[in-house]
Amino acid sequence: MDTPLWTLDLPALEAGYHLDETRKAYVCLCCGKLYPQQEAFPVDGRLLLAEAAVAQHVAQAHGGMLDCLLSLDKKLLALTENQRQLLRLLSQGKSDAAIAAALDLSASTVRHQRFTFREKAKQAKLYLAAYELAMQGAKPDRDFVDIGAGEAAGDDRSLITQEEERRALHSAFVSLEPLKMRSFQIKEKAKLVALRRISAQFETGRRYTEKEVNDVLREIYDDYVTLRRYLIQYGFMARTKDCREYWRL
């Protein structure tokens, strides 16, 4: 995903896809798969227009957007693992007693957590409205680069100015065209900038084999295994559990 999830509106986050005006395509928010607007796609023996096809993809391939959201880094989604499990069970329409049994809790604890979720949702809506109104009159922030990496999102490592990005690229790379890395022994902010630039070598919406990923990374730096590991760890790329497919986030 080129577009950070937190920049999208609520309907897009709930649907699991959004329209990328630049590429004129609908984009799956879970895996980045593209559905160009002017094309039709075969789905279950029918031809569907792009928006209907991506909606079907989100439902069939990912089981809806809820699991994708609940798998986000804890710094983006301030929920404990128990709370995530509880939300999954609530979405399945299970009773308080069934949820309590599944999570080894009391039914009263489940009822209290339901109330807490409702209160958090109210607070979040009001906070967002207050923030958006306040920012309309606020002075612009410094020119920060939107890193958007999973592990570092929301903390000081991701607060990188354009000047810091320029210096970091100079320290990390011998050449930017073609991309050639000098060393990966760099500070944390420079590491994020470097990984962001490296991830841009992969196409959004395309699935890569591990060999294809290695071939791209080997051209950038000899220790391509380290690069591959950090791209996954820092949330610039994702892979299937069996490591057979990789894709850019």
URKALIN-V348065 format. One record per residue. SS is DSSP state (A for helix, B for strand, O for the rest). PSI is psi as a letter, one per 40 degrees, with the letter a starting at -180 (* if undefined). OMEGA is omega in whole degrees, -180 to 180 (999 if undefined). Layout:
SS_PSI_OMEGA / SS_PSI_OMEGA
//
This chain:
O_h_175 / O_d_-176 / O_h_178 / O_h_-176 / A_d_-174 / A_e_177 / A_e_-177 / O_i_180 / O_i_-175 / A_d_179 / A_d_179 / A_d_180 / A_d_179 / A_d_-179 / A_d_-179 / O_e_177 / B_i_175 / B_i_179 / B_h_175 / B_h_-175 / O_d_-178 / O_d_-178 / O_e_-180 / O_f_-178 / B_i_171 / B_i_-175 / B_h_174 / B_h_-178 / O_e_-179 / O_d_-174 / O_e_177 / O_e_-179 / O_h_-176 / B_i_175 / B_g_-179 / B_h_-173 / O_d_-172 / O_e_-177 / O_i_173 / B_i_-172 / B_h_178 / B_h_179 / B_h_179 / O_f_176 / O_e_178 / B_i_172 / B_h_-179 / B_i_172 / B_i_-169 / A_d_-176 / A_d_178 / A_d_-179 / A_d_-180 / A_d_177 / A_d_178 / A_d_178 / A_d_180 / A_d_-179 / A_d_-174 / A_d_-175 / A_d_-174 / A_e_-179 / O_f_-177 / O_i_-174 / O_e_-174 / A_d_-178 / A_d_178 / A_d_179 / A_d_-178 / A_e_177 / O_e_180 / O_i_178 / O_i_-176 / O_d_179 / O_d_176 / O_d_-179 / O_h_-172 / O_g_179 / O_i_174 / O_i_178 / A_d_178 / A_d_179 / A_d_177 / A_d_179 / A_d_-179 / A_d_179 / A_d_178 / A_d_-179 / A_d_176 / A_d_-179 / A_d_179 / O_e_177 / O_e_-178 / O_i_180 / O_i_178 / A_d_-179 / A_d_-180 / A_d_179 / A_d_179 / A_d_180 / A_d_-178 / A_d_-176 / A_e_-179 / O_f_178 / O_i_173 / O_i_179 / A_d_180 / A_d_177 / A_d_178 / A_d_179 / A_d_179 / A_d_-180 / A_d_175 / A_d_179 / A_d_180 / A_d_178 / A_d_-180 / A_d_-180 / A_d_178 / A_d_180 / A_d_177 / A_d_-178 / A_d_-178 / A_d_179 / A_d_-178 / A_d_177 / A_d_-178 / A_d_178 / A_d_-180 / A_d_-179 / A_d_-178 / A_d_179 / A_d_-180 / A_d_-176 / A_e_178 / A_d_-179 / A_e_-177 / O_i_174 / O_i_180 / O_i_177 / O_i_173 / O_i_-177 / O_g_180 / B_i_173 / B_h_180 / B_g_-179 / O_d_174 / O_e_-179 / O_i_-176 / O_d_-174 / O_d_-174 / O_e_-176 / O_h_175 / O_e_177 / O_i_-171 / A_d_-180 / A_d_-176 / A_e_177 / B_g_-173 / B_h_179 / B_i_179 / A_d_178 / A_d_177 / A_d_178 / A_d_-179 / A_d_-180 / A_d_-179 / A_d_178 / A_d_180 / A_d_-178 / A_d_-174 / A_d_-171 / B_i_172 / B_d_-178 / B_i_176 / B_d_178 / O_g_-2 / O_i_-176 / B_h_179 / B_h_-177 / B_h_177 / O_d_-178 / O_i_174 / O_e_177 / O_g_-174 / O_i_-179 / O_i_-171 / A_d_-179 / A_d_178 / A_d_178 / A_d_179 / A_d_179 / A_d_-180 / A_d_-179 / A_d_177 / A_d_180 / A_d_179 / A_d_-179 / A_d_180 / O_e_177 / O_e_-180 / O_i_-179 / O_h_174 / O_h_178 / O_e_180 / O_i_175 / O_h_-179 / B_i_169 / O_i_178 / A_d_178 / A_d_180 / A_d_177 / A_d_-180 / A_d_-179 / A_d_178 / A_d_-175 / A_d_-179 / A_d_178 / O_e_-177 / O_d_-174 / O_i_-177 / O_d_-179 / O_g_-176 / A_d_179 / A_d_178 / A_d_179 / A_d_-179 / A_d_-179 / A_d_-178 / A_d_175 / A_d_177 / A_d_-175 / A_d_-176 / O_e_172 / O_f_176 / O_d_176 / B_i_176 / B_i_179 / B_i_175 / O_i_-177 / O_d_180 / O_e_177 / O_f_-178 / O_d_-179 / O_i_177 / B_i_175 / B_i_180 / B_h_178 / O_*_999
//
